[in-house]
Amino acid sequence: MKSKNTKGNAIVGQSGGPTAAINATLSGVIQGAIENGDIGEIYGMCNGIAGLLSKRIVNLRERFADSGELRLLENTPAAALGSCRVKLPNADTDENRKVYEQIFDIFTEKDIKYFFYIGGNDSMDTVKKLSSYAKKYKASSPVKIIGVPKTIDNDLSDTDHAPGYGSAAKYIASTVQEVSLDNAVYNQKSVLIVEIMGRDAGWLTAAAALPRLCGNKGRAADLLYLPETEFDSERFIEDIKNQLIKKPNIVVAVSEGIKYSDGTYVCEMKEKHETDIFGHLWLSGTANVLKQLLREKLNCKIRAVELNTPQRCAGHISSLCDITEAVMIGKKAVEAAAEGKSGVMMTFRRVQNQPYKIEIGCEDIANIANAIRKVPDIYITPEKNNVTDECLEYILPLIMGEPDIIYKNGLPEYFKL
Amino acid sequence: MKSKNTKGNAIVGQSGGPTAAINATLSGVIQGAIENGDIGEIYGMCNGIAGLLSKRIVNLRERFADSGELRLLENTPAAALGSCRVKLPNADTDENRKVYEQIFDIFTEKDIKYFFYIGGNDSMDTVKKLSSYAKKYKASSPVKIIGVPKTIDNDLSDTDHAPGYGSAAKYIASTVQEVSLDNAVYNQKSVLIVEIMGRDAGWLTAAAALPRLCGNKGRAADLLYLPETEFDSERFIEDIKNQLIKKPNIVVAVSEGIKYSDGTYVCEMKEKHETDIFGHLWLSGTANVLKQLLREKLNCKIRAVELNTPQRCAGHISSLCDITEAVMIGKKAVEAAAEGKSGVMMTFRRVQNQPYKIEIGCEDIANIANAIRKVPDIYITPEKNNVTDECLEYILPLIMGEPDIIYKNGLPEYFKL
């Protein structure tokens, strides 16, 4: 039997924006590494690659000796190890290569054989660069480099979806149901504009239409504007006027990233007729800008709600499907590394939708990093102001089920590192 | 046995801003009326007194023949009957008395003997005016007029607390825990400003400190600013600088209603040094104004989150204590009316705090309407930037317990009228 020291060690980090499921994936990696008899220590980088470079490293095998703690970690939002937004330089100069050498020196020093990086597009860029560097300059390095997807935006390519999206979508759909009820209590016409995250892809905004497919048509967003289609103020106003004829209280979901045809964001308020009225750019979110626009054109109650950061960290209403899959993909990442895979990102493939079934595999990181998977045309209605049922059928399985959240003193109990 | 027609009928309405518990009280009134053998029909006014005047009335006994529907109603946020914001005129002129005559004519026509009005301060003004009118001009009217409290603001006088507050407080405390985790993921100093409802009273903002009492000190708001104390920009900036020395990532809870010493709201941005920098009043919430103020003074990440309407309608994370009490007080309102009480608002009295125990009674509406119950000085720290443990001990029982929310297709199932 090999002594613990001769086994290779694993290290795992979290990177990019927090989600409700990134800790579930961390838990999956830890579980996978514990189950794998050939892995020695399991290290965690604090604040991702930034923490690795400053050797801020914690011993996760020791920290999670109690498996109840892993269970708590799974349902805890945000990034327990801390996150970072670091972009590695291109390894094309001696100067730039120093940081890579530093990383591989730490790998050697800590006897790292498995490197897991949980994150979105920017984080997969780190995985790609590290993998390329290893291939080119560190052919003898034993380190397997694996990316594990995470993003509420759901815009990672080559995977059916990404962990974190389902929980955010569930929060958004539930909240839209609730604010829609709230918006309809008075006997007067009203428009509620809900601003949802997603700078480049409208997957999150699309979730605001989910109540439609769940038998609550009247409580879904009535109109949706995604960053995938050009935003046109005049058409927007017409859409709303037409909708108000059908229904007195309407909910409009807008992505924070919607843009005019000239490429400027709506929240930049660059259109001529708005510049005179609005003040300073930095005060306004997209929903507030549109609220002002409508105030000039409609004689009814108009309110703007920005869902903001709660949509990405609402652990108390996370999706069981999302959390379960997030754990699974973390475990599978360890299996893939143990099988010798490297320079890949773990992926989901949807085998069938009813009943929903997925398979977990992996794809070459080179194809994935920095590609943005947008909502396809086929998922957007011809009028460009809603999503199709097909789109909602794609999203629905991802929000199913509720984890058993532990409440203590009236509040959800979350993990503390 | 009396025929159904000879029994007096009851009518119930909802008024003012929606909450997560106002439908639970409606359910309680319906249950109480069903259980009372002497009540004939149970009517609901659509959109409160406004709907009564236009005779938009529904038959609730028929609608809720299935008790499963009552159960669903209890956990459904917003106002199922619809709400209104109507202020009755003073009955001091013939012209003004017309609307009262109209209301009492409808009472006679519909054989109403019990009038229940669920709402906050403005709605209790309606109850007070109707009661006074009845006393003065309708001495022979058999109608018992009962106010039932409801307000997320918790600012109704003569009652320990009001239904709706506990659920909003639970949502706020849970969300603050989650955004606090989210705010702490990067290895850099940051300030998150969370804007909370409450124009005149800081009870909701105080709930942002609850995680402190629940064993999660690090995830409570670190600084709180209530409308009960004058806001001072300079002291605010100093508070934050001092707090950032103790802790790299801080959460600041501010009430939307905080004001400068001259009485102007912070969101009005009237202070001289701000007028030059800020644009138009209507774009900015309090948190955004303070974000800009801090940006000028601090060199760190600053983010503003406005909890907005979700805080008053988040049925999915309502408080079991709140919902249970909301039902109870509705039932007790029927008992009080049946005992001959009129011109009163139902109230809670806290008999003891550990274990928490309340009694339900009623108080003369004349003392209650239009009085605002603020957070007392003793609940605010001497530095005026936090609340005391005593304050949190008062709030804590009100957020305890989680109702068994039914999920269907991944979303909370709510009642449909």
Chai-1 contact restraints between the chains, C-beta under 6 A:
chainA,res_idxA,chainB,res_idxB,connection_type,confidence,min_distance_angstrom,max_distance_angstrom,comment,restraint_id
A,P18,B,D182,contact,1.0,0.0,6.0,A-B,restraint_1
A,P18,B,V185,contact,1.0,0.0,6.0,A-B,restraint_2
A,N47,B,N187,contact,1.0,0.0,6.0,A-B,restraint_3
A,P77,B,E178,contact,1.0,0.0,6.0,A-B,restraint_4
A,P77,B,L181,contact,1.0,0.0,6.0,A-B,restraint_5
A,A78,B,L181,contact,1.0,0.0,6.0,A-B,restraint_6
A,A78,B,D182,contact,1.0,0.0,6.0,A-B,restraint_7
A,A78,B,V185,contact,1.0,0.0,6.0,A-B,restraint_8
A,A79,B,V185,contact,1.0,0.0,6.0,A-B,restraint_9
A,G82,B,V185,contact,1.0,0.0,6.0,A-B,restraint_10
A,S83,B,V185,contact,1.0,0.0,6.0,A-B,restraint_11
A,K170,B,G410,contact,1.0,0.0,6.0,A-B,restraint_12
A,A173,B,L411,contact,1.0,0.0,6.0,A-B,restraint_13
A,S174,B,H316,contact,1.0,0.0,6.0,A-B,restraint_14
A,S174,B,L411,contact,1.0,0.0,6.0,A-B,restraint_15
A,S174,B,P412,contact,1.0,0.0,6.0,A-B,restraint_16
A,T175,B,P310,contact,1.0,0.0,6.0,A-B,restraint_17
A,E178,B,P77,contact,1.0,0.0,6.0,A-B,restraint_18
A,E178,B,C313,contact,1.0,0.0,6.0,A-B,restraint_19
A,E178,B,A314,contact,1.0,0.0,6.0,A-B,restraint_20
A,V179,B,T309,contact,1.0,0.0,6.0,A-B,restraint_21
A,L181,B,P77,contact,1.0,0.0,6.0,A-B,restraint_22
A,L181,B,A78,contact,1.0,0.0,6.0,A-B,restraint_23
A,D182,B,P18,contact,1.0,0.0,6.0,A-B,restraint_24
A,D182,B,A78,contact,1.0,0.0,6.0,A-B,restraint_25
A,D182,B,T309,contact,1.0,0.0,6.0,A-B,restraint_26
A,D182,B,C313,contact,1.0,0.0,6.0,A-B,restraint_27
A,V185,B,P18,contact,1.0,0.0,6.0,A-B,restraint_28
A,V185,B,A78,contact,1.0,0.0,6.0,A-B,restraint_29
A,V185,B,A79,contact,1.0,0.0,6.0,A-B,restraint_30
A,V185,B,G82,contact,1.0,0.0,6.0,A-B,restraint_31
A,V185,B,S83,contact,1.0,0.0,6.0,A-B,restraint_32
A,Y186,B,S83,contact,1.0,0.0,6.0,A-B,restraint_33
A,N187,B,N47,contact,1.0,0.0,6.0,A-B,restraint_34
A,C214,B,N409,contact,1.0,0.0,6.0,A-B,restraint_35
A,C214,B,L411,contact,1.0,0.0,6.0,A-B,restraint_36
A,G279,B,G279,contact,1.0,0.0,6.0,A-B,restraint_37
A,G279,B,H280,contact,1.0,0.0,6.0,A-B,restraint_38
A,H280,B,G279,contact,1.0,0.0,6.0,A-B,restraint_39
A,L283,B,L283,contact,1.0,0.0,6.0,A-B,restraint_40
A,L283,B,S284,contact,1.0,0.0,6.0,A-B,restraint_41
A,L283,B,N288,contact,1.0,0.0,6.0,A-B,restraint_42
A,S284,B,L283,contact,1.0,0.0,6.0,A-B,restraint_43
A,N288,B,L283,contact,1.0,0.0,6.0,A-B,restraint_44
A,V305,B,N308,contact,1.0,0.0,6.0,A-B,restraint_45
A,V305,B,T309,contact,1.0,0.0,6.0,A-B,restraint_46
A,N308,B,V305,contact,1.0,0.0,6.0,A-B,restraint_47
A,T309,B,V179,contact,1.0,0.0,6.0,A-B,restraint_48
A,T309,B,D182,contact,1.0,0.0,6.0,A-B,restraint_49
A,T309,B,V305,contact,1.0,0.0,6.0,A-B,restraint_50
A,P310,B,T175,contact,1.0,0.0,6.0,A-B,restraint_51
A,C313,B,E178,contact,1.0,0.0,6.0,A-B,restraint_52
A,C313,B,D182,contact,1.0,0.0,6.0,A-B,restraint_53
A,A314,B,E178,contact,1.0,0.0,6.0,A-B,restraint_54
A,H316,B,S174,contact,1.0,0.0,6.0,A-B,restraint_55
A,H316,B,I317,contact,1.0,0.0,6.0,A-B,restraint_56
A,I317,B,H316,contact,1.0,0.0,6.0,A-B,restraint_57
A,I399,B,G410,contact,1.0,0.0,6.0,A-B,restraint_58
A,M400,B,G410,contact,1.0,0.0,6.0,A-B,restraint_59
A,E402,B,Y407,contact,1.0,0.0,6.0,A-B,restraint_60
A,Y407,B,E402,contact,1.0,0.0,6.0,A-B,restraint_61
A,N409,B,C214,contact,1.0,0.0,6.0,A-B,restraint_62
A,G410,B,K170,contact,1.0,0.0,6.0,A-B,restraint_63
A,G410,B,I399,contact,1.0,0.0,6.0,A-B,restraint_64
A,G410,B,M400,contact,1.0,0.0,6.0,A-B,restraint_65
A,L411,B,A173,contact,1.0,0.0,6.0,A-B,restraint_66
A,L411,B,S174,contact,1.0,0.0,6.0,A-B,restraint_67
A,L411,B,C214,contact,1.0,0.0,6.0,A-B,restraint_68
A,P412,B,S174,contact,1.0,0.0,6.0,A-B,restraint_69
